Each structure stands twice: as C-alpha cells, then as structure tokens.
Amino acid sequence: MRILTHLLNIVVFISLFVCSACHWNERTGNPKAIDDSLSVRESLPPSPVVSPEESIEKMLVEKGSVVKLVAGEPMVNSPVALTFDDRGRMWVAEMEGYMPDTIGTGENRPTGKIVILEDNNGDGRMDTRNIFIDSLVLPRALCLVENGLLIAEPPNLWFVDIQHDKAGKKMLVDSAYAEGGNVEHQPNGLLRALDNWIYSANSGKRYRKKQDKWLIEHTHVRGQWGITQDDLGRMYYNNNSQNLLGDYFAPGLGAQNSNQRRVAGYNVKIVADNKVYPIRPTTGVNRGYMEGILDDSLRLVKFTAASGPLLYRGDLFDKGYYNNVFVPEPSANLIKRNVLTEDGYMVQGKQAYSGREFLASSDERFRPVNIYNGPDGAIYVVDMYRGIIQHKTYLTAYLKNEIKSRELDQPITCGRIYKIQPQDKSTQPVILAGKPDQLVSLLQHPNGWVRDKAQQMLVDGKFVEVVPALHQYLTQTAKPFPLIHALWTLEGLAVLQPGDVLPLLGSSVWPIRMQALSVLPSIMNKNNYQQFVPVLTEMLTNKDTLAAPYVAFLLQSIQAFNKSLADRLLHTIVKQYPDNIFVSDAVIGNLKNREADFLKTVMAANADTSLAINKQLQQVVYDLTNKKNNKDSRKLEKEFPKGYALFKSTCQTCHGADGNGIRSLAPPLNKSDWVTGNKDALISVVLYGLTGPVKVSGKLYEVPEVTGDMPGMGNNKDISDEDFAQLISFVRQSWSNNAEKINVGDITKIRDKYKARQKSFTMDELKKGD
C-alpha cells in the first residue's frame, strides 16, 4: 500500500501522541456515512469550555465511584504526564505549545514547563504551584531518579539536578532519545520499572543511572503513548487503535538479536476487543465523515486514540479492580476498564463491561491522555482539556472544518487533573519518610505504588545497611510481593549474590521462580555462571514448561562465558520444545548472525517445516537475505534529504525503517506493487489517504494484521510539493524497490485532479483509476 499506513486514523486527538500514524480501520456494521463536515455539524450543539466542576457533572462514572478535582487551570496548563515524589507532591509536564491552532503556529516556541503541585492543607486539592523548569519545547515525560529529574524534550533526554525544588545542573543523557518522528510518534513514558531500569513507550532503549553515568541498552519497542507495569514488572501499552498490548515475559529479556523482527511473547494483543462506547456524538475525529468510523448516532465505534494505560495496583478500590487495566480514549472522551486473567506466563484480558465504560463524559473537551496510580490508592487522570489535539501532520480538511466551525481551537490554556476513588472511602496519601528501616517495611504495603517508591528510595539512597532485613524477606515465600521487591532492591544496591537467588530458582511459586530467573543476567559472570547451570539444566530435565522460555533467554548470558556449553543447552531445549513458539524465539535470540547454520542443524535433526523452531528460523533467515539485498540507504538519504526526513518522521513508525511493515500497524512498502507501480495512485494515497483493506503484492492486509486508516498529508501546509516528491521518490527507490523518481509536476497534476476531495481513497477506487 505504499506509504500506506504510517499515519493514523486518529481522531480529533489521536491522543496527542497516541495517534499513531497509521491505521487500517475495520469496517463493521452499517453506520451512517457522513459526506461532509456540515451534515454532521448541524446536528450537534457547541462544546464550550466549562469549569472543572461542571465537567465532572458531565461524567458518568462506574457506580460506587466518584471523580474529584485535584488541579485545574490556572494551577495547571496542558498537562500530559505526571509523577509523584515521596512527599505526595505532583511533578507535571506541561505541553503548552502543542497545536496552538490548526496549522501549529509557534508550536516550537519554548513554552513548556515542569511544575510541582502541592496540597498544603490536606483537602485533596493542589493549592501551590512551583515552576521547576521552564522554556522547554514540547516536554512529554518525566521521571524522578536520586536527586534529579529525567525530562524528555525531543530529541533530547535530560537529567536535571534538583536544588531546593529548582533546576540545577543539566546533563544530556541521550541526544537521540526522540530522534526523528513527530509529536505523535516520539518516545514517552519514562517508567521506572521493577527491574530498576527506566523504559519508554515507542522506544527501543532503556536507561539506568550508575553512579555519575547513564547506561543505555537496547530493548523491545513498545506501544505508542503511555506505558505501565504489573506486580511482576511486565509491561503493558498500546497504540492508537489497540485497546491493550503487553508482554508475557520480563522486560529485560529477548531483545539481544537485532535480526529478529519480532519476538513471541512481546507486543502481544492482550485485549482484542477495541470497541468503545461514548455517551455523546464524537464527530470531531479525523475521519468522522467515513463509513464505519461513527455509528448511526454519530459516536465513535472503535479506538482511534488509545493512550496512556494504567494497570491498577492500589489498595483503595475493591480487590476486583486490582490488576485491571484502564485505558483512556480522548477522542471519545472516555476511560475503559479491562480485566486481566493469567494462564501460566500468558496474560489475556477482556473489557469489564458490555456497551458502557468505566467513565464517559459528554464534555467534548475532556481529553484524558494518561492515567496513574497514586500514593493514596486512587486513580489519577491527566486531562489535557482542549478541543484540538490532532497534530497538524495528519489533520484532515474535514476535521479542520469541524474545528473552525465549532470554535474548538481556543482556548489552549486549560488543563485538569482528577482522581477517581470509591465513593464511600476517604483517601490519605502515604508519606514515605527517608528512614531506611521504615522504607523496608513499606515493601509489604498493599499499594503497589508505595512498594515501588520504597524500593526506589532504598536504591537511590544506597542504603546498604538494610541488606540483612532484605535477606529476611527472601525467606518469606508465602509473601511474594515483599520478597520480589527485596530481590530487586538488592539488585539495585549491587549487593545481590548467587546464594540469594539459587534457593528461589527452586521455588514452587511461579512468580518467585520467574523473578529469580529474570534477575540472573544482572549477577551472572564468568566466576559464578557455573553455579546456575545445574539448576537451569534441572528445570529442563523436569520439563518446567513455565521456565523453559526464560532458560532459553538466559543462555545468552552463559554464551558470553562458555559458548559450547550454551550451544549444548540450546540444542537440548530445542529438542524438548520444537513446536513452542515462545521457546523457539527465545532460542533464536541467542543466534545473532548464526541463524542459517543453526537452521541447517535443526532441520537435519527434524525436517518438519511446520515446527515452530523451523518456521521461526526460516523467517529470520529470509528477512536477513532481504536485508542483504537492500540498497545502501546513505546515497538515497543524500539524494532525497527532505524525503528521507519526512519518511522518518511520518512513515517509519508504522512501516518500519526497513520498509517491511509492522504487525498490527501497516503493510510493507518494500517490494510493494503499490509503491513501484502506478505513480499516480501512490501520490493519491500520500496526499489523500487510503482506507483498508488493501492487497499488497497479492496478499490482502486487513484487521487485525493491520489496523485503521491512513490519512493523507496533502493538507499539511508545512510539507511542500517538493517534499512530497522527494518522499515518494525515496520510498520508490529504497530497499529492494527500483521505480522511477517523482517530480513536483506529478504532485501538482494529482492535486489539480482531486482539488475538492476530502475522503481517503479505497483500494478499489485506485485500481479502477477513479
């Protein structure tokens, strides 16, 4: 589908960044087709700004729950992310400069801030505002570490010392944290995880502070906007059109072999049901005029802007809420609740309700973009509160008309933070005193936020004096959560020993055994790795199916010290689990640049091509062959610099840097007949968009393999026709493609032909040449 899906079908907001750049929306039912902006607009009342209290009145929340205001404008402006410190104060990232109007005038002005909000009288409302740092350009994430604050300000990741609640020395951690991409497709989140590393959504990097240096390692790319974790440290996330994605395995494993395009057990569709149930017409979405986007009552049918999810780990709601995942959909002004179930190491989920939501609002400007656990056990909601949240890169003419006619572009100086709690319970934040023994006690707290924070403070404070107390927790296997936190606290303090972990590897409690396996790469070295080999071998001998993928992942650590031993164990595990896709991909993670040779060996032992290990290896070998045949991109980057930059910012996120497409997002551009064929059709897609399904080189791509609709970019005034010509030329000549270049005249011809067009094209239209 040719540039086909890097953009997204977003919605008025597509979640500020959650608006993925690419969607192939499934057509279900027979919703009323909307031909233009006017026919929708005439049936809707205006959506003026209302006070926070009035906005709460417009919310329908789950029975027994109540929404309370924590902060509103002018206390907070355009919030997009927050974190709590040990005193219960909020540190909030304000993206004030985002989309001042429909063409993004002045978006790159340094108006962003990190502010500290504090409740001084204990009434639950923030009453003081302190600007920690200002003059930022579109800050999007933050994380407290030791005596400083990590701040994501694309393209940079900064670490700023905290000096009396003001910014001190500023250190550049990563100049390419958000390299390339645009506001909707840049890394964010900065989740400080159970394993003491910091992870981001939409990023293949993880970070960790070690003394005065920052470590940066490769990890799996996860989701688009927002990231959360469960009690075992597994990650959950989403993209704009997917309710919930996540990992079956620990976050630090399985990402070592860059030749693998995907690893089974990571980026799994946890909740397949993407339907949403708004309580108001939601015509202010990017493709609201298209059939299938809205139902007969003009309400959004499915997610188009799923954003920052929360796995609830608090102690305020009933136990039935624990481990539920809440997902905001700002385009539909709602928050969804999903219930998870576990089966071994696999996690699946379903929507908590049929035909309704945990929270839904009739206030169109209610834009929940992130949700968090709080120190008091409540659920905290970041509401950007504005009419315009769709970025200019993908803004359709239809939505521009909606915004203009209904005066949704102003004001941009609002913002609210709410908390949701049980109606019959009061809240009291847990204040974490800095005394080490008290922090150790808090590792037992029923609120997951408190446990996480206590662990972080012990690690940040380098409180090695608590090691004996932490060792005591390691013996209390009847209480997995404090044991798990004690294990990772010891790891964070760099005092964890093999003798601490070996007994846990034999635990009959799977979560404990899982954590012991997960921590091994942190402590395994050339002097001690042999202590673990008998235990891992015994797991294989005893056919510990839960541990098998972990053992396969861990062989990379052994391989660094004893390659022949690691290879023997690899062959053992392949022989035992030849048709287990999770084990197979974990095995392949050890085989970087050895995949073809290993394939010959396993095929000689068992030539059944239907076995998971053979299929997965064959795919990696095939991908490597394609990669070797690809052209050297450096020449094309120099020849089409604007086109290359545009590809990186708008297409690569969904179609992949290698042009081979990304599962659940977009089909391939490499070897695509859409790309190398009729240039007029390709230009039409880039300018006006394409709605699926679509057939690429004989294969039909439709939901769920790809999702959504690709909006065109022809309305973006920042992109010239010369830029479009370079972009399309770059794609037509990249990888294994070899088609003629495009010039500005080709672009002009298509604009003249379709000058009044708003709708995306369909495959059939373009094939017919209409």
Summary of the structure (lengths in Angstrom):
residues: 770
radius of gyration: 25.8
end to end distance: 16.7
largest distance: 76.3
contacts: 2892
relative contact order: 0.14
helix: 31%
strand: 22%
